[in-house]
Every structure is written in C-alpha cells, then in structure tokens.
Amino acid sequence: MGLSDTLAARFDVESHGSDVRTELVAGLTTFLAMSYIIVVNPAILSEAIQIEGYGQGEVFQMIAIATILSAAVGTTVMALYANRPFGLAPGLGLNAFFAYTVVLGLGVPWQTALAAVFVEGVLFIALTAVGAREYVIQLFPEPVKRAVGAGIGLFLLFIGLQELQIVVNDEATLVALGSVFANPWAILGVLGLVLTFVLWARNITGAIILGVLTTALAGWALTLGGVFSRGTVTPESLPSAQYDITPLAGAFVDGLSGIDPLTFVLVVFTFFFVDFFDTAGTLIGVSQFGDFLDEDGDLPDMDRPLMADAVGTTFGAVVGTSTVTTYIESSTGVEEGGRTGLTALVVALLFIASLVVIPLVAAIPAYASFIALIVVGVIMLQGLTEVDWTDPAWAVSAGLTVTVMPFAYSIADGLAAGIVAYPAIKLAVGEGDDVALGQYAIALLLAAYYVLSTGGYIL
C-alpha cells in the first residue's frame, strides 16, 4: 500500500466524496488564505510583550514561532482527532484584546495575560470533554452571539486604520483623518490596502498574504532604490535570526502569581466567551460550504473540532501566544473540495515548513502587516445581517456589542454591554420570561463589576 492509499484509508477520504489530490490542493489553498497570521500576530503581540535583553525584532520572531507551533498543533488535532478540513491559528481580535486591552490598557503583565489564556484553554477542554457546550451557549443572549463577530471586525478595522496612520488622534474630536498623502507610511498602506481588496474581491487565493507581501516588497524596493532612507518605510535595522523561544515559552507560569482575582476572572471570561462562540460560529459557517451539517443544521460530533481549538489554545499559551481558534478562511479549502482531516494535516505541515522563513518576518513593515486587520475587519462586518434589527432587545443588545468594542477599545466591554442590555430591554417590553435565570445572573454580576471598577472602588 502506497502513501496515497495509506492517507486515503486513514482519513476515509473516498467515503467523504474526495480524493488525496483534492485534499492536498485544498490544504495548500487554506494555508495560503490564513498564513498572513504568521506576520500579523507577532506584529500585534510584540507591542505588548517585552522581554528584557531582547529587542522587539527578536521578540517578533519568537512570537512568530509560537504562532506557527500553536497553529500546527491545533490543526493537527483537528486533522487526526476530528477528521475535519479546518485550519486553526491564534485568532485576530483576541490577540488585539490581549495586547491593547489587557496588557497595554489594564496594565496586566503579559505573563498574566498568557496565564489567563492557559486557564481559558483548560476550562474549554474540561467543558468540551463533558459535553457542556449546549448549556454554556444557552447562558448568552442570542443577539450578542450573532453580533460579536461584527463587533470584533469593527474593532480590528479601527486598530488597522490607526496603525496605518489613516486615522489619528485629535484633541477636539478624539480621532480624525490623518495627513495621509503627506505620509509615505500611510500612502504605502493605502495602496497596499487597495491592492488587497481588489485581490480579495476577485477571489484570488491567498489575497491577504499576497497584499501584505507585495506592499512590504514595494517599501523595500523604494528604500533600496534610494527614494526613502532606512527607517522611513522599512525597519531601520534587522535582527539576527532568533529561533530560541525559551524566554517566551512557559512564561505563563510566572503570570499565575500576584493576580488580581476580579480582573483575572473578567479576562478569562472574555477569552473564553469570544473563543467559544467564534469557533462554534466559524465551524457552522464553514460546514455549510462542505454540506457537513445534519438536517437540524448542527455539525455532528462538534465536540471534536471544539477540542482541537481547546488543545491549540492551551498549547499556544504555553509557548507564548494568544487564543487559538478555527479560521473562517478554511472555507477556501472546503470550496476547493477538502472534506477530511487530510486537508487540515496539509495545513499543519505547511505551517511547520514556514519556520524556515522566520528570519524574514521581521523585515515586513508594520503598515504591510496591519493591512490584514482592515481587510478581515471589513469581511467580519457581514455578520450584521444575522441580527434582527426590528426586535428592540436584539437591536439594543447587538448594537451596543458592536459599537462599544471599538469605542471603549475593548472586546470585553462590548460583550458586557450587550449582555447587560439584553435582559433589561426584555423586561422593559414585558418579555422577561424569555430570559434564562443564568442570563440574569451574569448580567447582574457584570453590572456590579462595572459599577465598582468605573467608580474607582476596584482596579
């Protein structure tokens, strides 16, 4: 029996209406669609993670390696345990929450933030193992679950516009349009953004990573051609290759000491909530492309892919990255015919192979990396169509979830606003019986927390 026959038998390819060649092509397609995270995740997390004795470029490479390893492990579990064609990696949105809200905003040490991700992953493993997914889902208002993706998208969009210096600080209005065409950084970012949107609109495989790399190459070409000096649109200097991640890996252990309980619980809760429903929603959405859903619209044995997400998240925290989740870009591979875990195994192997380019990732300018945030953010706004805007409770709860996230610069605050608003509006319109007791309890706990925290009674 040859390798092809062995793989076909191991993943039961034929009974899923596929073949080995199709699975291989699907795996390559999915990897190209989601590989931008190798550059974008360290671009975000390296702003918050600082390691004594190491420069940002070296930390950038460490996080890139952690990103690759966590993606490979999570996707391998998806392949071998769940036998589903889905790729996993550290999720956009949760990495922004980790960096900008938890570490830079709340002042939580990055080691403690990694500890929160680790705890969230362990909780996720436990709940998935006992089949508690359905019960947990019932505790959160439906409009919040439907709106959270769009809220994260708007948050990413806002961050990306700031990083490209398209939107800047303003004393009178807080934010304003920047001097875009007087700023080489912003000009290249805008041109790269246009290119990426064009590629994406034309359904070009790997549109985002192609846009990021092309923009980076343009910046380097202009620098090497003498149009700009080093440090203007390219890094002023490049670090040496950094494959030693021991200063980052295992740092979550140090983060378990000296924890403020209330803040830590809220951070864990937010990581857990977003990861849980982002993964569930992504799995259902991608499964629709591959006709994996049963007659009730559910994904059979959904606990298996959820377990892959949980294991990936826990391992990711150990090696030094934020929450791992299933990627909606997996739909590109499914559309190519990927139907089994062989597709996911190819994705995992390609992530491992990408370790050879680690010395090059630090050469990609930040404006090129953050193009991905704007493109993904716009794509995620499609979730707004799932909200029933004619229902007052849905409109208020979903509306606050979506808008508070970017305005408060926090995914957690947006979720809390939606969760608290839902039972309040339901009571106001005489539909309080539709709200579960657990939903009232969570809303009251969150309301109390925000009264105490914003009133200055707790940190």
C-alpha positions in Angstrom: 0.0 0.0 0.0 1.5 3.3 -1.1 1.5 6.6 0.8 -1.5 7.9 -1.1 -3.6 4.7 -0.3 -2.5 4.9 3.4 -3.6 8.5 3.7 -6.9 7.8 1.9 -7.6 4.9 4.3 -6.5 6.8 7.4 -8.8 9.8 6.7 -11.6 7.8 5.0 -11.3 10.1 2.0 -13.4 8.2 -0.5 -16.5 7.9 1.7 -16.4 11.7 2.1 -16.6 12.1 -1.7 -13.0 13.3 -2.1 -9.6 12.1 -3.2 -6.0 12.6 -2.0 -5.0 15.1 -4.7 -8.1 17.2 -4.0 -7.3 17.2 -0.2 -3.7 18.3 -0.9 -4.8 21.2 -3.1 -7.4 22.2 -0.5 -4.8 22.2 2.3 -2.5 24.4 0.3 -5.4 26.8 -0.5 -6.4 27.1 3.2 -2.8 27.7 4.2 -2.3 30.5 1.7 -5.6 32.1 2.8 -4.7 32.1 6.5 -0.9 32.3 6.5 -0.9 36.1 7.0 -1.3 35.4 10.7 2.4 34.4 10.9 3.2 38.1 10.3 0.2 39.8 11.8 0.0 38.0 15.1 3.6 38.9 16.2 3.0 42.5 14.8 0.2 42.9 17.3 1.5 40.9 20.3 5.1 42.3 20.1 3.7 45.7 21.0 2.6 44.3 24.4 5.2 41.6 25.0 8.6 42.9 26.0 11.4 40.6 27.2 14.4 42.0 29.0 17.6 41.7 27.0 15.8 41.2 23.7 14.9 43.7 21.0 11.4 44.0 19.5 12.6 42.3 16.3 13.8 39.3 18.3 10.6 39.1 20.3 8.7 39.4 17.0 10.4 36.3 15.7 9.8 34.4 19.0 6.0 35.2 18.7 6.0 34.2 15.0 7.5 30.8 16.0 4.9 30.4 18.8 2.2 31.3 16.3 3.4 28.7 13.9 3.7 26.0 16.5 0.3 26.6 18.1 -1.3 26.6 14.6 0.4 23.4 13.7 -0.6 21.6 17.0 -4.2 22.8 16.9 -4.7 21.9 13.2 -3.0 18.5 13.7 -5.5 17.7 16.4 -8.3 18.9 14.1 -6.9 16.5 11.4 -6.2 13.4 13.4 -8.9 13.6 16.1 -11.8 15.4 14.5 -11.0 14.5 10.8 -12.3 17.8 9.6 -10.7 20.1 7.0 -10.4 23.2 9.2 -7.3 25.2 10.0 -6.6 26.8 13.3 -4.2 29.6 14.5 -4.1 32.5 17.0 -7.3 34.5 16.3 -7.5 38.1 15.2 -9.4 40.1 17.7 -8.4 38.0 20.7 -4.8 38.9 20.1 -5.8 42.6 19.9 -7.7 42.2 23.1 -4.7 40.5 24.7 -2.3 43.3 23.6 -4.3 46.6 23.6 -6.9 46.0 26.3 -5.4 43.6 28.8 -1.7 44.4 28.7 -1.5 48.0 27.5 -4.9 49.1 28.7 -5.4 47.4 32.0 -1.7 47.2 32.8 -1.8 43.4 33.3 1.6 41.8 32.9 1.8 39.9 29.6 2.8 36.8 31.6 -0.5 37.1 33.5 -2.4 37.5 30.2 -0.9 34.3 29.0 -1.9 32.6 32.2 -5.5 33.8 31.5 -5.3 32.2 28.1 -4.0 29.0 29.6 -6.8 28.8 32.2 -9.4 29.6 29.5 -8.0 26.7 27.4 -8.1 24.3 30.3 -11.7 25.3 31.1 -12.5 24.8 27.4 -11.0 21.3 27.4 -13.0 20.4 30.5 -16.3 21.7 29.3 -15.8 20.1 25.9 -14.9 16.8 27.4 -18.1 16.6 29.5 -20.3 17.9 26.6 -21.4 21.1 28.3 -21.3 23.2 25.1 -25.1 23.4 24.7 -25.6 24.6 28.3 -23.0 27.3 28.1 -24.4 28.5 24.8 -27.8 29.0 26.4 -26.3 31.4 29.0 -25.5 34.1 26.5 -28.1 36.2 24.7 -28.6 35.3 21.0 -28.1 38.8 19.7 -24.7 39.1 21.4 -23.6 35.8 19.8 -24.7 37.0 16.4 -23.1 40.4 16.8 -19.8 39.5 18.4 -18.1 38.8 15.1 -19.0 42.1 13.6 -18.0 43.9 16.8 -14.6 42.3 16.6 -14.4 43.2 12.9 -15.1 46.9 13.7 -12.5 46.8 16.5 -9.9 45.3 14.1 -10.8 47.9 11.4 -10.3 50.7 13.9 -6.9 49.4 15.0 -5.8 48.9 11.5 -6.8 52.4 10.4 -4.8 53.8 13.3 -1.7 51.7 12.7 -1.7 52.8 9.0 -2.0 56.4 10.3 -5.1 56.9 8.3 -6.9 57.8 11.5 -5.0 59.8 14.1 -5.5 61.4 17.5 -7.3 64.7 17.6 -7.7 66.9 20.8 -11.1 68.2 19.7 -12.8 65.1 18.3 -10.6 62.3 19.7 -10.0 60.9 16.2 -9.7 62.5 12.8 -8.4 61.7 9.3 -4.6 61.9 9.1 -2.4 63.7 6.6 -2.4 60.5 4.5 -0.8 61.7 1.3 1.9 63.6 3.1 2.9 60.5 4.9 4.9 57.8 3.0 3.9 55.2 5.6 0.2 55.9 5.1 0.5 56.1 1.3 2.0 52.7 1.0 -0.6 51.3 3.5 -3.5 52.7 1.5 -2.1 51.5 -1.9 -1.5 48.1 -0.3 -5.0 48.1 1.1 -6.5 48.9 -2.3 -4.5 46.0 -3.9 -5.5 43.6 -1.2 -9.2 44.5 -1.5 -9.0 44.1 -5.3 -7.4 40.7 -5.0 -10.0 39.6 -2.4 -12.9 40.9 -4.5 -11.6 38.8 -7.4 -11.4 35.7 -5.2 -7.7 35.3 -5.6 -6.3 32.6 -3.4 -4.2 34.0 -0.6 -5.3 37.6 -1.4 -4.4 38.9 2.1 -0.9 37.4 2.3 -0.2 38.5 -1.3 -1.3 42.0 -0.5 0.9 42.1 2.7 4.0 40.7 0.9 3.6 42.9 -2.2 3.3 46.0 0.0 6.3 45.0 2.0 8.4 44.4 -1.2 7.3 47.8 -2.5 8.6 49.5 0.6 11.9 47.7 0.4 12.2 48.5 -3.3 11.7 52.2 -2.7 14.2 52.1 0.1 16.9 50.2 -1.7 16.3 52.4 -4.8 17.2 55.5 -2.7 13.7 57.0 -2.6 13.5 56.7 1.2 16.1 56.2 3.8 16.2 53.2 6.1 13.7 53.6 8.9 11.1 55.6 6.9 9.1 52.8 5.2 11.3 49.8 6.3 12.8 48.8 9.6 15.9 50.7 10.5 17.8 47.5 11.2 17.1 43.8 11.1 17.7 41.5 14.0 19.6 38.3 13.7 17.7 35.0 13.3 16.0 34.1 16.6 14.8 30.5 17.0 15.2 30.3 20.8 11.8 30.9 22.3 12.7 29.8 25.9 12.3 33.4 27.2 8.7 33.3 26.0 7.7 29.7 26.3 6.5 28.8 29.8 6.2 32.5 30.9 2.5 31.9 31.8 3.7 30.1 34.9 5.1 33.4 36.3 1.9 35.1 35.4 -0.1 32.9 37.8 1.3 34.7 40.8 0.2 38.1 42.1 -3.1 38.0 40.2 -6.0 40.5 40.9 -8.9 38.0 41.1 -11.6 40.1 39.7 -9.6 41.4 36.7 -8.3 38.0 36.0 -11.7 36.4 36.1 -13.1 39.0 33.7 -10.1 38.5 31.3 -10.5 34.7 31.4 -14.3 35.1 30.9 -13.8 37.3 27.8 -11.2 35.0 26.2 -13.5 32.0 26.9 -16.6 33.7 25.6 -15.2 35.0 22.3 -13.2 31.9 21.6 -16.2 29.6 22.4 -18.7 31.3 20.1 -16.2 32.4 17.4 -15.2 28.8 17.0 -18.7 27.5 17.1 -19.9 30.1 14.6 -16.9 29.5 12.3 -17.4 25.8 12.4 -21.1 26.1 11.4 -20.3 28.7 8.7 -17.6 26.7 7.1 -19.5 23.4 7.4 -22.3 24.9 5.3 -19.9 25.1 2.4 -19.0 21.4 2.7 -22.5 20.2 3.4 -21.3 18.8 6.7 -24.4 19.8 8.7 -27.3 17.5 9.6 -31.0 18.1 8.9 -31.2 20.2 12.1 -28.4 22.5 11.0 -25.9 21.1 13.5 -22.4 19.7 12.9 -22.2 16.1 14.0 -19.6 15.4 16.7 -19.0 19.1 17.1 -17.2 18.5 20.3 -14.2 17.0 18.4 -13.3 20.2 16.5 -14.0 22.2 19.6 -11.5 20.0 21.4 -8.9 20.8 18.8 -9.5 24.5 19.5 -9.1 24.0 23.2 -5.9 22.0 22.9 -4.5 24.6 20.5 -5.3 27.4 22.9 -3.8 25.7 25.9 -0.6 24.8 23.9 -0.5 28.3 22.5 -0.4 29.8 26.0 2.4 27.5 27.0 4.6 28.5 24.0 3.6 32.2 24.3 0.7 33.3 22.1 -2.9 34.3 22.5 -6.0 32.2 22.0 -6.1 29.8 19.1 -9.4 29.4 17.1 -10.8 27.9 13.9 -10.3 30.1 10.9 -13.1 31.2 8.6 -10.5 31.1 5.8 -10.9 27.3 6.0 -13.9 27.8 3.7 -11.5 28.4 0.8 -10.1 24.9 1.1 -13.6 23.4 1.6 -14.7 25.2 -1.6 -11.7 23.5 -3.4 -13.1 20.1 -2.3 -11.4 19.5 1.0 -13.7 17.2 3.1 -11.4 15.4 5.6 -8.7 15.9 8.1 -6.1 15.3 5.4 -6.7 18.9 4.3 -6.0 20.0 7.8 -2.9 17.9 8.1 -1.5 19.6 5.0 -2.2 23.0 6.6 -0.4 21.9 9.7 2.6 20.6 7.8 2.8 23.8 5.7 2.9 25.8 9.0 5.8 23.8 10.2 7.6 24.3 6.9 7.1 28.0 7.2 9.6 28.0 10.1 12.4 28.4 7.6 11.2 32.0 6.8 11.3 33.2 10.4 14.4 35.4 9.8 12.4 37.2 7.1 9.2 38.0 9.0 10.9 40.9 11.0 11.6 42.6 7.6 7.9 43.1 6.9 7.0 46.7 7.8 4.1 47.2 10.2 2.0 49.1 7.7 2.0 46.0 5.5 1.1 43.7 8.3 -1.9 45.8 9.5 -3.5 45.8 6.1 -4.8 42.3 7.1 -6.7 43.8 10.1 -8.6 46.2 7.9 -9.5 43.6 5.3 -10.5 41.0 7.8 -12.4 43.6 9.8 -14.5 44.6 6.8 -15.2 40.9 6.0 -16.4 40.3 9.5 -19.0 43.0 9.3 -21.1 40.6 7.2 -22.3 39.2 10.5 -24.6 42.2 11.0 -27.0 40.6 8.6 -27.8 37.9 11.1 -29.2 40.4 13.7 -32.9 41.0 13.8 -32.8 44.8 14.0 -36.6 45.0 14.2 -36.6 43.5 17.7 -35.8 46.1 20.4 -33.9 43.7 22.6 -31.8 42.4 19.7 -31.2 45.9 18.3 -30.0 47.4 21.6 -28.0 44.4 22.7 -26.4 43.8 19.4 -25.9 47.5 18.7 -24.1 48.0 21.9 -22.0 44.9 21.5 -20.8 46.1 18.1 -20.2 49.8 18.9 -18.8 49.7 22.4 -16.0 47.4 21.4 -14.1 49.9 19.2 -15.3 53.0 21.2 -14.1 51.5 24.5 -11.2 49.8 22.8 -12.1 46.6 24.4 -13.9 43.4 23.3 -14.7 42.6 26.9 -16.6 45.9 27.4 -18.6 45.4 24.2 -19.6 41.9 25.3 -20.6 43.2 28.8 -22.7 46.0 27.3 -24.7 43.6 25.2 -25.1 41.0 27.9 -26.3 43.6 30.5 -28.7 45.3 28.0 -30.5 42.2 26.8 -32.4 41.3 30.0 -33.0 45.0 30.8 -34.8 45.6 27.4 -36.6 42.2 27.6 -38.0 43.3 31.0 -38.9 46.7 29.6 -41.0 45.2 26.8 -42.7 42.7 29.0 -40.8 39.7 27.8 -38.7 39.0 30.9 -39.8 35.4 31.0 -37.8 34.8 27.8 -34.6 35.4 29.7 -32.9 32.5 31.4 -32.0 32.7 35.1 -28.4 32.3 34.2 -28.6 35.3 31.9 -29.9 37.5 34.6 -27.2 36.3 37.0 -24.4 37.0 34.5 -25.9 40.4 33.7 -26.1 41.4 37.3 -22.5 40.3 38.0 -21.2 42.3 35.1 -23.2 45.3 36.0 -21.9 45.2 39.6 -18.3 44.7 38.3 -18.5 47.8 36.1 -20.1 50.0 38.8 -17.3 49.1 41.1 -14.4 49.3 38.6 -15.5 52.5 36.9 -16.4 54.0 40.2 -12.8 53.5 41.4 -13.6 51.0 44.1 -11.6 48.2 42.5 -8.7 48.2 39.9 
